[in-house]
Amino acid sequence: MIKKDAIHPYGEKQEQFDRRYLRMASIWSENSYCERRKVGALIVKDKMIISDGYNGTPAGFENICEDENNVTKPYVLHAEANAITKVARSNNSSENATLYITDSPCMECAKLIIQSGIRRVVYSNQYRNIDGIELLKRAGIELLYIDLGERKNEI
């Protein structure tokens, strides 16, 4: 039985909601213009979605994520970075929130997650480099991998 608390507000139904929010993050990833990998993120706190994000270029830039050699441009923002910066501009706080992300975070995004106060990360695809996951473990962030049985485009 899952204990009902700030980061597990759904009690025994927590896994059902985790799966639903992950599916929603997957749907949100469809907003990305990136061709190589589409990633979506939701930040949830107190049973409310307080922020969302998907990978893409900064506001005002062309919506083209890859260069002519199909290499991701260095200024493309990751979905979790977009969600965290979006919540930072709002009146919401990500303290003790859960981040639902379609792909496990990289090292740079793991640092942002730690600094933002997010206490739990739920993801559905393991990225090839697990340094970000290792850093989150070291920081005491609760991690949950859920296989949704879907695989996105990847080169």
Z-matrix of the N, CA and C atoms (Angstrom, degrees):
N
C 1 1.450
C 2 1.521 1 109.50
N 3 1.309 2 117.44 1 131.32
C 4 1.448 3 122.36 2 179.26
C 5 1.520 4 109.11 3 -83.20
N 6 1.312 5 115.70 4 130.28
C 7 1.457 6 121.57 5 178.59
C 8 1.529 7 109.96 6 -71.21
N 9 1.321 8 117.38 7 133.89
C 10 1.466 9 121.81 8 178.49
C 11 1.530 10 108.42 9 -83.51
N 12 1.338 11 116.20 10 119.14
C 13 1.453 12 121.93 11 178.43
C 14 1.521 13 108.68 12 -152.46
N 15 1.313 14 117.16 13 -168.23
C 16 1.470 15 121.13 14 -174.32
C 17 1.527 16 112.91 15 -58.89
N 18 1.337 17 118.14 16 -39.41
C 19 1.461 18 118.82 17 -177.70
C 20 1.529 19 112.71 18 -99.14
N 21 1.319 20 116.19 19 -1.19
C 22 1.478 21 122.26 20 174.38
C 23 1.534 22 108.07 21 -129.95
N 24 1.320 23 118.61 22 61.23
C 25 1.467 24 120.29 23 -171.57
C 26 1.522 25 115.13 24 -71.14
N 27 1.323 26 117.69 25 -11.54
C 28 1.462 27 120.22 26 -176.26
C 29 1.521 28 113.05 27 -96.10
N 30 1.328 29 117.07 28 3.75
C 31 1.460 30 120.43 29 177.32
C 32 1.514 31 111.98 30 57.07
N 33 1.338 32 116.02 31 -128.42
C 34 1.462 33 121.75 32 -177.18
C 35 1.525 34 112.81 33 -64.67
N 36 1.315 35 117.57 34 -20.01
C 37 1.464 36 121.54 35 -179.14
C 38 1.525 37 111.96 36 -93.67
N 39 1.330 38 117.88 37 10.84
C 40 1.460 39 120.88 38 -175.55
C 41 1.528 40 112.24 39 -57.31
N 42 1.336 41 117.51 40 -44.58
C 43 1.468 42 119.40 41 -178.35
C 44 1.530 43 111.54 42 -63.17
N 45 1.317 44 117.47 43 -39.19
C 46 1.464 45 120.02 44 177.46
C 47 1.526 46 110.86 45 -59.73
N 48 1.334 47 116.59 46 -44.52
C 49 1.463 48 120.18 47 179.85
C 50 1.522 49 111.38 48 -70.54
N 51 1.336 50 117.18 49 -35.62
C 52 1.467 51 120.23 50 176.20
C 53 1.528 52 109.87 51 -58.33
N 54 1.316 53 116.60 52 -45.77
C 55 1.468 54 120.69 53 178.95
C 56 1.531 55 111.41 54 -63.40
N 57 1.310 56 117.35 55 -41.40
C 58 1.467 57 120.67 56 -179.71
C 59 1.525 58 111.25 57 -65.14
N 60 1.327 59 116.71 58 -45.17
C 61 1.463 60 119.77 59 179.00
C 62 1.527 61 111.15 60 -64.50
N 63 1.332 62 117.12 61 -36.55
C 64 1.471 63 119.60 62 176.36
C 65 1.521 64 111.07 63 -64.48
N 66 1.324 65 116.86 64 -41.45
C 67 1.470 66 119.69 65 176.68
C 68 1.534 67 110.62 66 -62.62
N 69 1.325 68 116.35 67 -38.11
C 70 1.459 69 120.16 68 176.76
C 71 1.527 70 110.99 69 -64.58
N 72 1.334 71 117.05 70 -40.47
C 73 1.472 72 120.68 71 177.18
C 74 1.525 73 109.70 72 -63.00
N 75 1.320 74 116.63 73 -37.98
C 76 1.462 75 120.80 74 177.80
C 77 1.526 76 111.00 75 -63.62
N 78 1.305 77 116.24 76 -43.39
C 79 1.464 78 120.20 77 176.95
C 80 1.529 79 109.83 78 -63.63
N 81 1.324 80 117.02 79 -41.21
C 82 1.464 81 121.11 80 -179.78
C 83 1.532 82 111.04 81 -63.01
N 84 1.328 83 117.03 82 -30.91
C 85 1.474 84 120.65 83 179.61
C 86 1.526 85 111.41 84 -61.33
N 87 1.328 86 116.92 85 -22.71
C 88 1.467 87 120.83 86 -179.83
C 89 1.525 88 112.04 87 -64.72
N 90 1.334 89 117.87 88 -14.81
C 91 1.468 90 122.05 89 176.69
C 92 1.523 91 112.27 90 -74.66
N 93 1.313 92 117.73 91 -16.32
C 94 1.458 93 122.17 92 -177.38
C 95 1.530 94 110.98 93 -69.35
N 96 1.322 95 115.43 94 140.73
C 97 1.457 96 121.26 95 174.33
C 98 1.525 97 111.60 96 -90.32
N 99 1.324 98 117.40 97 -3.94
C 100 1.458 99 120.59 98 -178.79
C 101 1.528 100 109.73 99 -67.55
N 102 1.320 101 115.41 100 141.65
C 103 1.461 102 120.75 101 -178.67
C 104 1.527 103 112.10 102 -93.86
N 105 1.318 104 117.03 103 -39.06
C 106 1.470 105 120.42 104 -174.02
C 107 1.525 106 112.61 105 -69.40
N 108 1.331 107 116.18 106 -40.37
C 109 1.461 108 120.48 107 -177.33
C 110 1.524 109 108.17 108 -156.05
N 111 1.309 110 115.77 109 129.55
C 112 1.458 111 121.53 110 176.51
C 113 1.524 112 107.58 111 -107.74
N 114 1.324 113 115.66 112 124.55
C 115 1.462 114 121.03 113 -176.33
C 116 1.522 115 109.06 114 -126.55
N 117 1.331 116 116.23 115 137.69
C 118 1.458 117 121.90 116 177.39
C 119 1.512 118 111.09 117 -124.41
N 120 1.342 119 115.84 118 151.99
C 121 1.463 120 121.38 119 -178.57
C 122 1.517 121 110.24 120 -142.72
N 123 1.318 122 116.22 121 144.90
C 124 1.462 123 123.50 122 172.12
C 125 1.521 124 108.09 123 -131.88
N 126 1.322 125 116.96 124 139.85
C 127 1.459 126 121.47 125 171.71
C 128 1.520 127 106.48 126 -109.50
N 129 1.333 128 115.38 127 124.67
C 130 1.456 129 122.09 128 -175.92
C 131 1.518 130 109.58 129 -121.52
N 132 1.337 131 114.85 130 133.32
C 133 1.464 132 120.81 131 178.21
C 134 1.520 133 108.44 132 -144.45
N 135 1.309 134 116.65 133 136.11
C 136 1.466 135 121.51 134 178.49
C 137 1.529 136 111.79 135 51.86
N 138 1.319 137 116.50 136 43.14
C 139 1.463 138 124.14 137 177.74
C 140 1.531 139 113.42 138 64.98
N 141 1.342 140 116.75 139 22.46
C 142 1.462 141 120.61 140 178.51
C 143 1.521 142 110.03 141 -129.91
N 144 1.311 143 117.06 142 139.87
C 145 1.457 144 120.95 143 171.56
C 146 1.517 145 106.29 144 -76.39
N 147 1.343 146 116.99 145 116.78
C 148 1.461 147 120.57 146 -177.78
C 149 1.525 148 112.27 147 -102.81
N 150 1.330 149 116.73 148 -12.44
C 151 1.458 150 119.69 149 176.88
C 152 1.522 151 109.52 150 -163.59
N 153 1.331 152 114.59 151 161.27
C 154 1.456 153 120.83 152 177.96
C 155 1.514 154 108.15 153 -146.14
N 156 1.308 155 116.30 154 162.70
C 157 1.453 156 120.10 155 177.54
C 158 1.509 157 111.00 156 -166.14
N 159 1.307 158 114.32 157 161.28
C 160 1.458 159 121.27 158 172.73
C 161 1.518 160 106.55 159 -146.73
N 162 1.312 161 117.02 160 160.45
C 163 1.456 162 119.47 161 -176.73
C 164 1.524 163 110.46 162 -74.51
N 165 1.321 164 114.23 163 143.34
C 166 1.458 165 119.30 164 -179.73
C 167 1.517 166 111.36 165 172.69
N 168 1.303 167 115.01 166 -177.91
C 169 1.464 168 121.00 167 -178.08
C 170 1.530 169 110.04 168 -79.49
N 171 1.341 170 117.66 169 159.08
C 172 1.466 171 120.48 170 178.28
C 173 1.529 172 111.62 171 -60.88
N 174 1.316 173 115.78 172 157.54
C 175 1.469 174 121.72 173 178.89
C 176 1.523 175 109.73 174 -54.56
N 177 1.309 176 115.90 175 134.56
C 178 1.458 177 121.49 176 178.67
C 179 1.517 178 114.80 177 91.31
N 180 1.329 179 117.40 178 -10.21
C 181 1.460 180 121.64 179 177.95
C 182 1.524 181 109.20 180 -90.47
N 183 1.316 182 116.14 181 162.84
C 184 1.462 183 120.34 182 175.04
C 185 1.522 184 108.74 183 -63.63
N 186 1.309 185 116.79 184 148.33
C 187 1.464 186 121.77 185 -178.75
C 188 1.524 187 110.98 186 -86.79
N 189 1.315 188 116.32 187 55.64
C 190 1.462 189 122.51 188 177.94
C 191 1.525 190 106.70 189 -128.18
N 192 1.322 191 116.06 190 114.56
C 193 1.467 192 121.04 191 -173.18
C 194 1.528 193 113.84 192 -89.55
N 195 1.324 194 117.07 193 -24.07
C 196 1.457 195 120.62 194 -175.44
C 197 1.524 196 109.92 195 -113.14
N 198 1.338 197 115.09 196 151.23
C 199 1.466 198 119.46 197 176.79
C 200 1.530 199 109.71 198 -86.03
N 201 1.325 200 116.52 199 -173.38
C 202 1.469 201 121.32 200 -176.58
C 203 1.529 202 113.09 201 -64.44
N 204 1.342 203 117.24 202 -16.66
C 205 1.464 204 121.60 203 177.38
C 206 1.528 205 112.50 204 -99.06
N 207 1.343 206 116.05 205 12.13
C 208 1.461 207 122.90 206 -179.05
C 209 1.528 208 113.17 207 64.34
N 210 1.337 209 115.78 208 28.46
C 211 1.461 210 121.70 209 175.62
C 212 1.526 211 107.16 210 -99.32
N 213 1.327 212 116.43 211 135.22
C 214 1.460 213 120.32 212 -179.94
C 215 1.524 214 110.20 213 -63.32
N 216 1.315 215 115.55 214 131.56
C 217 1.468 216 120.86 215 179.86
C 218 1.528 217 109.55 216 -64.95
N 219 1.333 218 117.66 217 143.65
C 220 1.467 219 120.58 218 -173.59
C 221 1.524 220 114.47 219 -65.88
N 222 1.312 221 118.41 220 -18.71
C 223 1.465 222 120.13 221 -177.89
C 224 1.532 223 113.29 222 -95.91
N 225 1.316 224 117.78 223 5.57
C 226 1.459 225 120.37 224 176.32
C 227 1.528 226 108.89 225 -66.84
N 228 1.321 227 115.31 226 132.30
C 229 1.467 228 121.47 227 178.98
C 230 1.519 229 110.24 228 -89.96
N 231 1.311 230 115.92 229 140.82
C 232 1.455 231 120.90 230 176.57
C 233 1.523 232 109.28 231 -78.50
N 234 1.324 233 116.36 232 157.73
C 235 1.459 234 122.24 233 -175.99
C 236 1.523 235 112.04 234 -58.55
N 237 1.328 236 116.78 235 -44.64
C 238 1.456 237 118.99 236 -178.59
C 239 1.529 238 111.67 237 -67.48
N 240 1.335 239 117.70 238 -35.25
C 241 1.466 240 120.81 239 176.06
C 242 1.523 241 109.99 240 -64.68
N 243 1.326 242 117.71 241 -41.00
C 244 1.467 243 121.00 242 176.67
C 245 1.526 244 111.17 243 -62.59
N 246 1.325 245 117.73 244 -43.76
C 247 1.466 246 121.01 245 -179.93
C 248 1.526 247 111.30 246 -65.86
N 249 1.330 248 117.09 247 -41.54
C 250 1.470 249 120.56 248 -178.81
C 251 1.525 250 111.14 249 -68.12
N 252 1.326 251 117.74 250 -42.63
C 253 1.467 252 119.03 251 179.39
C 254 1.526 253 110.62 252 -69.67
N 255 1.317 254 117.39 253 -31.42
C 256 1.463 255 120.78 254 177.62
C 257 1.527 256 110.60 255 -66.16
N 258 1.323 257 117.33 256 -43.59
C 259 1.471 258 119.59 257 179.45
C 260 1.526 259 109.91 258 -68.88
N 261 1.320 260 117.62 259 -30.70
C 262 1.470 261 120.79 260 178.44
C 263 1.523 262 111.39 261 -64.44
N 264 1.325 263 117.45 262 -29.11
C 265 1.468 264 122.09 263 179.41
C 266 1.528 265 111.72 264 -84.67
N 267 1.302 266 117.78 265 -5.05
C 268 1.464 267 121.53 266 -177.01
C 269 1.529 268 110.04 267 -101.04
N 270 1.314 269 115.25 268 -175.41
C 271 1.466 270 120.79 269 175.72
C 272 1.525 271 111.29 270 -91.69
N 273 1.323 272 117.48 271 6.40
C 274 1.460 273 122.04 272 -179.59
C 275 1.515 274 110.83 273 -90.50
N 276 1.313 275 115.14 274 160.38
C 277 1.459 276 121.94 275 175.23
C 278 1.526 277 108.22 276 -120.63
N 279 1.311 278 116.37 277 137.24
C 280 1.463 279 120.09 278 177.94
C 281 1.530 280 111.86 279 -90.17
N 282 1.311 281 117.73 280 7.06
C 283 1.464 282 122.33 281 177.58
C 284 1.528 283 109.66 282 -58.02
N 285 1.324 284 116.33 283 123.93
C 286 1.473 285 124.10 284 179.10
C 287 1.526 286 113.82 285 65.70
N 288 1.318 287 117.46 286 23.12
C 289 1.465 288 121.51 287 178.61
C 290 1.524 289 110.64 288 -88.36
N 291 1.317 290 115.20 289 171.49
C 292 1.465 291 122.99 290 174.07
C 293 1.516 292 108.23 291 -112.40
N 294 1.328 293 115.98 292 134.24
C 295 1.464 294 122.25 293 174.81
C 296 1.519 295 107.77 294 -102.50
N 297 1.320 296 115.92 295 122.92
C 298 1.462 297 122.00 296 173.49
C 299 1.514 298 106.40 297 -103.04
N 300 1.320 299 116.26 298 122.81
C 301 1.463 300 120.95 299 -174.57
C 302 1.522 301 108.64 300 -138.10
N 303 1.323 302 115.97 301 138.20
C 304 1.457 303 118.72 302 -176.87
C 305 1.525 304 112.05 303 -68.16
N 306 1.331 305 117.91 304 -30.96
C 307 1.465 306 121.72 305 -178.19
C 308 1.523 307 109.86 306 -126.78
N 309 1.308 308 117.34 307 144.76
C 310 1.461 309 120.35 308 -178.58
C 311 1.533 310 110.34 309 -59.76
N 312 1.326 311 116.64 310 144.83
C 313 1.468 312 120.81 311 -174.43
C 314 1.535 313 113.74 312 -71.23
N 315 1.329 314 114.32 313 149.51
C 316 1.463 315 121.16 314 172.74
C 317 1.535 316 108.89 315 -79.76
N 318 1.300 317 116.93 316 177.17
C 319 1.462 318 122.16 317 -179.34
C 320 1.530 319 111.49 318 -60.72
N 321 1.326 320 117.46 319 -46.27
C 322 1.474 321 120.54 320 -177.76
C 323 1.526 322 110.89 321 -62.82
N 324 1.321 323 117.38 322 -43.26
C 325 1.461 324 120.06 323 179.36
C 326 1.526 325 111.26 324 -70.59
N 327 1.322 326 117.85 325 -32.55
C 328 1.464 327 120.74 326 176.52
C 329 1.529 328 110.04 327 -60.45
N 330 1.320 329 117.04 328 -39.79
C 331 1.470 330 120.23 329 177.82
C 332 1.529 331 110.57 330 -63.27
N 333 1.331 332 116.93 331 -41.57
C 334 1.462 333 120.32 332 177.80
C 335 1.532 334 111.14 333 -64.28
N 336 1.314 335 116.74 334 -40.32
C 337 1.465 336 121.63 335 179.42
C 338 1.523 337 110.01 336 -60.93
N 339 1.308 338 116.63 337 -46.88
C 340 1.466 339 121.15 338 179.93
C 341 1.527 340 109.94 339 -60.03
N 342 1.321 341 116.70 340 -49.20
C 343 1.464 342 121.36 341 -176.62
C 344 1.524 343 112.67 342 -67.55
N 345 1.328 344 117.96 343 -25.12
C 346 1.463 345 121.11 344 -177.33
C 347 1.526 346 113.11 345 -80.04
N 348 1.332 347 117.64 346 -11.72
C 349 1.461 348 120.76 347 -179.69
C 350 1.513 349 114.49 348 89.40
N 351 1.331 350 116.91 349 2.88
C 352 1.465 351 120.27 350 175.85
C 353 1.526 352 108.01 351 -62.60
N 354 1.321 353 117.45 352 132.92
C 355 1.470 354 121.52 353 -174.72
C 356 1.527 355 113.38 354 -107.38
N 357 1.337 356 116.35 355 -8.60
C 358 1.459 357 118.99 356 -174.46
C 359 1.516 358 108.69 357 -147.66
N 360 1.341 359 116.33 358 137.29
C 361 1.457 360 122.23 359 179.05
C 362 1.525 361 107.95 360 -129.29
N 363 1.334 362 115.40 361 126.08
C 364 1.456 363 121.84 362 178.71
C 365 1.525 364 106.38 363 -119.39
N 366 1.335 365 116.79 364 127.23
C 367 1.464 366 120.58 365 -176.58
C 368 1.519 367 110.18 366 -139.25
N 369 1.353 368 115.46 367 161.63
C 370 1.464 369 118.67 368 -174.60
C 371 1.528 370 114.71 369 -120.80
N 372 1.324 371 117.98 370 -10.17
C 373 1.468 372 120.76 371 177.24
C 374 1.516 373 109.07 372 -132.22
N 375 1.318 374 115.62 373 132.24
C 376 1.469 375 120.50 374 179.47
C 377 1.526 376 109.33 375 -85.83
N 378 1.326 377 115.93 376 120.72
C 379 1.462 378 120.71 377 176.16
C 380 1.523 379 108.30 378 -73.27
N 381 1.338 380 117.09 379 153.06
C 382 1.473 381 121.02 380 -175.36
C 383 1.528 382 113.20 381 -60.73
N 384 1.327 383 117.45 382 -33.57
C 385 1.464 384 121.96 383 178.95
C 386 1.531 385 107.72 384 -99.07
N 387 1.327 386 116.96 385 121.76
C 388 1.469 387 120.38 386 -175.92
C 389 1.533 388 112.66 387 -101.36
N 390 1.316 389 118.61 388 15.03
C 391 1.466 390 120.81 389 -179.81
C 392 1.529 391 112.01 390 -58.53
N 393 1.322 392 117.41 391 -39.44
C 394 1.459 393 121.12 392 179.35
C 395 1.515 394 111.63 393 -63.37
N 396 1.318 395 117.06 394 -42.62
C 397 1.468 396 121.71 395 178.11
C 398 1.528 397 110.20 396 -63.47
N 399 1.323 398 116.38 397 -42.63
C 400 1.466 399 120.09 398 179.04
C 401 1.525 400 111.63 399 -61.63
N 402 1.337 401 117.45 400 -40.37
C 403 1.456 402 121.03 401 178.38
C 404 1.528 403 110.84 402 -66.01
N 405 1.323 404 117.24 403 -41.60
C 406 1.462 405 120.07 404 178.26
C 407 1.525 406 111.23 405 -63.18
N 408 1.325 407 117.54 406 -39.41
C 409 1.467 408 120.86 407 175.73
C 410 1.515 409 110.25 408 -60.21
N 411 1.313 410 115.86 409 -45.72
C 412 1.470 411 121.39 410 -179.36
C 413 1.530 412 111.28 411 -60.60
N 414 1.331 413 116.76 412 -32.84
C 415 1.463 414 121.83 413 -179.61
C 416 1.532 415 112.67 414 -83.04
N 417 1.326 416 117.14 415 -3.68
C 418 1.454 417 120.41 416 179.00
C 419 1.522 418 114.38 417 80.99
N 420 1.336 419 116.38 418 18.71
C 421 1.461 420 120.40 419 176.82
C 422 1.524 421 108.05 420 -77.00
N 423 1.319 422 117.08 421 132.22
C 424 1.457 423 120.40 422 176.88
C 425 1.527 424 108.85 423 -70.78
N 426 1.312 425 116.15 424 130.53
C 427 1.465 426 122.11 425 -178.71
C 428 1.522 427 109.51 426 -119.96
N 429 1.319 428 114.97 427 138.52
C 430 1.455 429 119.92 428 177.61
C 431 1.517 430 109.01 429 -139.94
N 432 1.326 431 115.38 430 121.09
C 433 1.461 432 121.52 431 174.82
C 434 1.516 433 107.56 432 -98.01
N 435 1.330 434 116.06 433 128.77
C 436 1.459 435 121.64 434 175.68
C 437 1.520 436 107.37 435 -126.81
N 438 1.304 437 116.25 436 122.36
C 439 1.460 438 121.70 437 178.09
C 440 1.522 439 107.91 438 -83.76
N 441 1.322 440 115.07 439 111.79
C 442 1.468 441 119.72 440 177.98
C 443 1.524 442 112.05 441 -88.04
N 444 1.339 443 116.10 442 -1.60
C 445 1.451 444 119.85 443 177.27
C 446 1.514 445 114.33 444 74.43
N 447 1.331 446 116.70 445 20.38
C 448 1.452 447 119.56 446 178.13
C 449 1.523 448 109.16 447 -126.39
N 450 1.276 449 116.39 448 148.89
C 451 1.470 450 121.69 449 178.83
C 452 1.501 451 107.70 450 -128.74
N 453 1.314 452 115.83 451 128.56
C 454 1.462 453 120.93 452 -179.68
C 455 1.510 454 110.35 453 -87.08
N 456 1.330 455 113.82 454 171.64
C 457 1.468 456 119.58 455 179.04
C 458 1.526 457 110.21 456 -62.03
N 459 1.315 458 115.96 457 135.82
C 460 1.456 459 121.45 458 -179.64
C 461 1.513 460 108.10 459 -152.02
N 462 1.303 461 115.38 460 136.77
C 463 1.470 462 120.73 461 177.08
C 464 1.504 463 108.01 462 -112.15
